[in-house]
Amino acid sequence: MKKWNLIIDVEKGVDFINAVLSAKDEYVGNEHPGYSAPVALESSDIVTIERKVRGETPVVDAVNVLRMCNHCDDAPCMKAGGNAVKKRDDGIVIIDPEKARGRKDIVDACPYDAIVWNEELQLPQSWTFDAHLLDQGWDKPRCIAACASGGIEAVKITDDEMRKRAEDEQLEVMKPELDTKPRIYYRNLYRYNTVLVGGTVTCENDTVDDCVEGATATLIAQGFEESVVETDEFGEFRFDRVAPNTGSCEILISCDGYATQSISVDVQDSKYIGVVRLERL
């Protein structure tokens, strides 16, 4: 059976705000009987943007990550909610707008913080994958039509087909260690869940420090060569896709005509190690 999945490319997050605004327009103050009650403006973050900044000036990387209900196949909210939360045959999870009244425990059950509490209605609410629109004949959720960058894609395929696509395209899910089997997949999620280590290389030139372009920077973790990069025209280097909490590492900076520099660094999170000054041989 074919089921719905969403693929989000975090490198195309420039217009994810349109997805957030389209969700507000679709749900705030609007009732969709059988699918959702009106969402309150003050609790309308059923679709949100999380901004992730890695590194430090001047070596910085920032992305927008779109967050919403993951429509998990093994959803904690379903285990907690009983008949107040249902999984449709097409993979979509719906919090029943009548049976779920007063069930704040359903909000607490979600490990992704994707369920919000409507205080006025005493009701847990989440993004329904725009199921009411899909059942009317729409071929995709409204948030996709609102984003011109192509950063969001909805696919209705079998689970086997989705697993193969995720493997082929290196798609990832949030918090895979929870094994909740989410249906929201991300492309280029390394810019969210890995760390960035950078620095700047200079050398003395006629009593003035110049940036060194083309120097080789090697990151060695636990005795193994981890990554090799070159400095750019500004003398800056960056190691990306480094696992968080890697721990003790060594960075070697080498360039023809200069003595190799070794820097010890403890990598727990993204960081800028500063300026490395090379000395002529």
C-alpha positions in Angstrom: 0.0 0.0 0.0 1.2 3.5 -0.9 1.7 5.9 2.0 2.5 9.6 2.4 6.0 10.8 3.2 7.6 14.3 3.2 11.2 15.0 2.1 12.7 18.3 3.3 16.0 19.7 1.9 17.5 21.9 4.6 19.8 23.5 2.0 16.7 25.0 0.3 15.3 26.6 3.5 15.2 30.2 2.2 11.4 30.2 1.8 10.4 27.7 4.6 8.7 30.7 6.2 6.1 30.4 3.5 5.3 26.9 4.7 4.8 28.2 8.2 2.6 31.0 7.0 0.5 28.7 4.9 -0.1 26.4 7.9 -1.2 29.4 9.9 -3.6 30.5 7.2 -5.0 27.0 6.8 -5.5 26.1 10.5 -5.6 29.2 12.7 -9.3 29.9 13.3 -10.4 27.3 10.8 -12.2 24.1 11.7 -11.8 21.0 9.5 -14.4 18.6 11.0 -13.0 15.1 11.6 -9.4 16.3 11.0 -8.7 19.3 13.3 -10.4 22.0 15.4 -9.4 25.7 14.9 -5.9 26.3 16.0 -5.3 29.3 18.3 -3.0 32.0 17.1 -1.0 31.9 20.3 -0.4 28.1 19.9 -0.2 28.0 16.1 3.3 26.6 15.9 2.2 23.3 14.4 4.7 24.0 11.7 7.9 25.8 12.8 11.4 26.7 11.7 14.4 25.9 13.8 17.4 27.9 12.9 20.7 26.1 13.4 24.0 28.0 13.5 27.3 26.2 13.5 30.7 27.6 14.1 31.8 31.0 15.0 32.7 34.2 13.1 34.2 34.2 10.6 33.7 30.5 9.8 29.9 30.1 10.3 27.2 28.0 8.7 23.5 28.7 9.3 20.4 26.8 8.0 16.7 26.7 8.6 15.1 23.4 9.5 11.4 22.9 9.0 9.8 21.0 11.9 6.3 19.5 12.2 4.5 16.2 13.2 6.6 13.3 11.9 3.6 11.0 11.4 5.5 8.2 13.0 4.5 4.6 12.4 5.4 3.7 16.0 4.3 7.1 17.4 4.5 7.6 21.2 1.5 9.9 20.9 -0.6 6.9 19.6 0.6 4.7 22.5 -0.4 7.4 25.0 -3.5 8.6 23.3 -5.3 5.3 22.6 -8.4 5.9 20.4 -7.8 9.6 20.6 -4.9 9.3 18.1 -5.3 7.3 14.9 -3.0 6.2 12.1 -4.6 6.2 8.7 -3.9 3.6 6.1 -2.0 6.2 4.1 0.4 6.8 7.0 -1.0 10.0 8.3 -1.5 10.4 12.1 -4.6 12.3 13.2 -5.3 13.6 16.7 -9.1 13.3 17.0 -10.4 16.8 17.7 -13.2 15.4 19.9 -11.7 12.3 21.7 -8.5 14.1 22.5 -10.0 17.0 24.6 -8.4 17.4 27.9 -5.5 15.0 27.0 -2.5 17.2 27.7 -0.5 13.9 28.2 -0.6 13.5 24.4 1.5 16.7 24.1 4.0 15.4 26.6 4.3 12.1 24.8 5.8 13.5 21.6 9.6 13.4 21.8 9.8 15.9 18.8 7.8 18.6 20.5 5.6 18.6 17.5 2.2 18.7 19.3 1.0 22.0 20.8 -1.6 22.6 23.5 -4.7 24.7 22.7 -5.5 26.2 26.1 -8.9 27.6 25.0 -10.1 24.3 23.6 -8.1 22.1 26.0 -6.9 20.2 23.0 -3.6 18.8 21.7 -3.0 19.7 18.1 -0.5 18.9 15.4 0.0 19.3 11.6 -2.3 16.8 9.9 -0.3 16.5 6.7 -3.2 18.6 5.3 -5.2 15.4 5.1 -8.4 17.3 4.6 -7.0 18.8 1.4 -5.6 15.5 0.2 -9.0 13.8 0.7 -10.5 16.6 -1.4 -8.2 15.7 -4.3 -5.1 17.8 -3.7 -1.9 16.0 -4.9 0.3 17.5 -2.2 0.1 19.4 1.1 -0.4 23.1 0.8 3.1 23.9 2.3 4.7 22.5 -0.8 2.8 24.8 -3.1 3.8 27.7 -0.9 7.6 27.1 -1.2 9.0 28.0 -4.6 12.6 26.7 -3.8 11.6 23.1 -4.2 12.8 22.4 -0.7 9.8 20.3 0.2 8.5 17.2 -1.6 5.6 14.9 -0.8 5.7 11.3 -2.1 3.1 8.6 -1.8 4.8 5.3 -2.3 5.2 1.9 -0.6 7.3 1.5 2.5 9.8 -0.6 0.6 10.1 2.1 -2.1 10.6 4.8 0.5 13.3 2.8 2.3 15.2 2.4 -0.9 14.9 6.0 -1.8 16.1 7.0 1.7 19.1 4.8 1.3 19.9 5.9 -2.3 19.5 9.6 -1.5 21.0 9.5 2.0 17.9 10.8 3.5 17.7 11.0 7.3 15.1 11.4 10.0 15.2 13.3 13.3 16.3 11.4 16.4 16.7 8.0 14.6 17.8 6.4 17.9 14.1 6.6 19.1 13.0 4.2 16.3 9.6 5.8 16.0 9.7 5.3 12.3 9.0 8.9 11.2 7.6 9.8 7.8 9.3 13.1 7.6 12.7 12.7 5.9 15.5 15.3 5.5 18.2 15.8 2.8 21.5 17.4 3.8 20.7 17.0 7.5 24.4 17.0 8.2 24.2 20.7 8.5 21.9 20.2 11.5 23.3 17.1 13.3 27.0 17.3 12.7 29.6 19.9 13.8 31.8 22.4 12.0 35.4 23.1 12.9 37.2 25.9 11.3 40.2 28.3 11.5 42.3 30.8 9.6 45.9 30.4 8.4 48.3 33.4 8.1 52.0 34.0 7.6 54.3 36.9 7.9 55.0 38.8 4.7 57.2 42.0 4.9 56.2 42.4 8.6 52.5 42.1 7.7 50.4 38.9 8.3 48.9 37.7 5.0 46.2 35.0 4.6 47.6 31.8 3.2 45.6 30.2 0.4 46.1 26.6 -0.5 47.6 25.4 2.8 46.6 21.9 3.8 44.6 21.3 7.0 44.3 17.7 8.3 41.9 16.8 11.1 43.0 13.6 13.0 40.7 12.0 15.5 41.8 9.2 17.7 44.9 8.5 15.7 43.2 8.2 12.3 43.2 10.7 9.5 39.7 12.1 9.6 39.5 14.8 6.9 41.8 16.9 4.7 40.9 20.3 3.3 42.6 23.3 1.8 42.4 27.0 2.9 40.6 29.4 0.6 41.6 32.8 -0.6 40.9 34.2 2.9 43.1 31.6 4.5 40.1 30.0 6.1 39.5 26.2 6.4 36.6 24.2 7.6 36.0 20.6 8.5 32.4 19.6 8.1 30.3 16.5 8.9 32.3 16.0 12.1 30.5 13.9 14.6 29.6 15.9 17.8 31.4 14.9 21.0 34.3 13.5 18.9 36.6 14.5 21.7 40.4 15.0 21.5 41.6 15.8 18.0 44.7 17.1 16.3 44.8 19.6 13.5 47.9 19.7 11.3 48.5 22.8 9.1 51.1 22.4 6.4 52.3 24.5 3.4 55.4 24.4 1.2 58.1 26.6 2.7 56.6 26.7 6.1 56.9 24.7 9.3 54.0 22.4 10.0 51.8 23.5 12.9 50.0 21.1 15.2 47.0 22.2 17.2 45.2 20.1 19.8 41.4 20.7 20.0 38.6 19.1 22.0 35.7 18.7 19.6 32.3 18.6 21.4 30.4 21.1 19.4 31.1 23.4 16.4 34.0 25.8 17.0 36.4 28.3 15.4 40.0 27.6 16.6 41.3 31.0 15.7 44.3 32.1 13.7 47.2 29.7 13.0 50.4 31.6 12.1 52.9 29.7 10.0 56.6 30.3 10.3 59.0 30.2 7.3 61.6 27.4 7.2 
